[in-house]
Amino acid sequence: MLPPATTIANLDESHPISLPPRVGAARKEWRRLVMSVDPHMAQLACMDPGSVLGVLNIVARMISGVLQSENTKQIRRISAWTWGLLGKCPELGEMRTEDVGEVRDLGKRAVTISRKMREAAHNLDVEEDAPDSDDEGEIDWDGAPSSVNSESDQEQEPEAGIADGDMKDAQDTPMPDTTGSDVLEAAKAQLQAQYLDTAEEASASDDFESIQKQTFVLLDMIITIVGEFFGQRDLLVEREVWSS
């Protein structure tokens, strides 16, 4: 359901409602907006499925650099975009294979980052008494440059940016019953509430452990939603096991 016309009219130029396909300047502007502006509910409500998936693709390519920056403001902002865009995605039964591939790509990136973070935490424990190293903290979470602004995509490439093997994985994954949209929305809301509780804790204490916990919970929620509600159940084995 679209918001009232007056609400839509009040959206400023920092809250566009579309992403034209294969337009490099538009993608560059959206990258800037994702880093500098919080999403608006009316903005998300007006976005068409193609634009939602296109911006989700941009977010997926940026998330590693944002999380690695340990900047709490940027982490919360990209988290808000992630939740908003996932909530606006069509139901699984209404999505094309390439659309599912876009969502799967986000889930796979979350899996990779989560795995790298666990490995880094383990290595830090093992090497706790080792001499300081100039390379300390420089973790290549997903094989991409760590700069927040380096989306690592080329404007000439197709929007999807999904490898053929990943497309086959997405297509071959059994599709769950998507008739219970109310159940889906309730589950998403519950997961988001759990994340927000952790984010509030981090805002009170922006030390390393709080930021790390917030990051782990965000990644876990992405993996859970993509796995449970978009049919990518093979990703669920990578969910983080952490105590409350």
N, C-alpha and C positions, 0 to 999 in steps of 0.2 A: 504494500500500500504506500502510495506516494504521500509525502508530507503536504501540508497546506501550501498553496501557491505563494503566499506571502513569505513563508519560511524559505522556500526555494529561492525567491527573489532576493532574499537577504544574504544569500551565500556570496562571499567575495571572491576575488580572483585567486586567492590562496586556497580555495576549496572547489576545484574543478570537478565535474561529474563525468568526465569521459577521458579515455586514452585512445587516440586514433592509432590503429595498427600500423606498425612499421614506419613510424615517424620519429626520427632520432631526436629532434628538438623537444617533442612532447615527452619522450622517455626521460630525457635529461632534466626537464622541469619537474616531472614527477619524483625523480630521485631527490631533488632538492627539497620538495615539499614533504616527502616522507621523513626527512631528517629535521625539518624546521617547523612543521605545522601539525597539530593534532587533528585527527579525523573528526568530522562533524557528522552527527547522526543523519541529518537531512541530506548531506552530501552522499553518504553511503547508500541511503535509500533510493537516490536518483540514479545511481550508477547501473549501467547495463551489464549483463554477465560477461561480455567480452572485455569491458574495461576493468571489471573486478578481477578477472583472471590475469589480465595484463599487468595491473599494479601488483598483484600477488607475486607474479614472476619477478618484478623489480625488487620487492621486499625480500624474496627468497635469495636473490643474488647479493643483497646488502647485509643480510642478517649476521653473517659471520664477522664481518668487520665491525659492526655495531657492538656485538656482544664482546668481542675481543678488546674493544676500547675501554670497557669497564666504566663507561659514562652512564650513570644511573638515569639521567634525564633522557638520553637517547635510547637507552634500553626500554624505558617505559613507553616512549613514543612509538618505537617500532613494534612493541608488544600491542599497543592499542590498534595500530594499523593491521597487525596480523589477525587479532580477534575480530575486528570489524569486517575485514575482507573474507575471512573464513565463514563468518556468519551470513555474508551476502552471497556466497557461492550457491549455485543451483543444487538441488538434491541430486544424489548420485545417478538416479535413473534418468535424469534430464540432461546429463552431461555427455559430451562426445568423448571418445577415447583420448584425444589430445588435451581436452580440458582436464580429465582425470590425471593425465600426465603432469600438468602444471601443479596440481595439488600434491601429487606424489613427489615432485621435485622438492617442494618445501619440506615434506616429511623426511626425505632422504638427507637433505642438508642438515636438518635438526638431528638426525641420527648420527651423522658424521661428526658434527660439532660436539655432541654429547659424549661420543666415544673418545674423541681427542681430549676433552676436558677430564674425563675419568683417568685416561692414561697419564695426563700431565699431573693430576693430583697424586696418583700412585707414585710416579717418578719423583715428585717433590718430597714425599714421605721417605722414600728410599734414600734420596740424596740430601737429606736434611742437614747432615753434618759435613757435606762436601764443601770445598772452597767455592767462593763466588765465581760465577762465569759471566762473561760478557753476553752470552746468548740467553741468559735467564729470562723467562717469560715470553720469549719469542716463539710462539706456537703457531704452526701453520695448520689451523683447524680444518680447513677444507681444501687445501691445495691452492687457494686463490690468494691474491695480494691482500694484506691485512688492512689496507686503507679503507676507511668507511665509504669514501666516494668512488672507489674502483669497483664498479658493478661487474666488470669482466665480461661484458657482452658487447658485441659489435652491432652497430645499427643496421648493417646489411643482413644480419642473420634473421631467420624467421622468429616470430614472437615467442613461440613455445620454448625453444632452446633445450628440448628434451631429446636425449639420445634414443636411437631406435630400440635398443635393448630395454630401456626404461619404459618406452611406449608399449612394448610387448608385455612387460611385467604388469603394467597398469591394465592392459586389455584382458590378460589372462586371469587376473585376480577375481575370485567370485564376488559378485555384487550382492550385498545384503538387501533385505527388504527395506525400502525407503518410504513406505506408506505412513510410518509413524513419525511424521515431521514434528509433531508436538513433543514427542519423546526426545527427538534429536535436539530441539531447541532447549529443552529443559536440561539435558545432559551438558550441552555447551555452556549454559548459564552456570551450572554447578562447577564445571571445570574452571571457568573464568573467575568465579567467586573465590575458588581456592587459590588461584594465581594472585588475585588482588590482595588477599590476606597477606601473602608472602611479600608482595610489593610494598604494602604499608609498613611491614616490619623493616624492610630494607631502607625505606625513606627515613625511619627513625634512627637508623644506624647504618651509614653508608660505608662500612668497613668491608674488607675483602670477602669475609665469610658471608655477609648479608647479600652482597652483590652476586656472589657465586651461587647461593641458594636460589635467589630470584631467577638467575639465568637457567639453572637446572630445572626449576619448576616450569618455566616458559617452554623449554625444549620438550619436557615431558608432556605438557599439555598439547603441543603441536603434534607430537608423535601419536598421542592418544586420539585426538580428533581425526587426523588423517587416516590412522589405522582403523579405528572403530566405525567412523561415519562415512568414510570415502573408500572403503573396501580394500585398503592397503594393509591387510592384517599381518603380512610378513614383517612389517616394521615394528610391530608391537613387542617383539622379543627384546628390543633395544631400550625399552622404557626404563627409566632410572628407578632404582629401589632405594628409597630414602625414608628415614624415620621422622616422625613429627616431633 
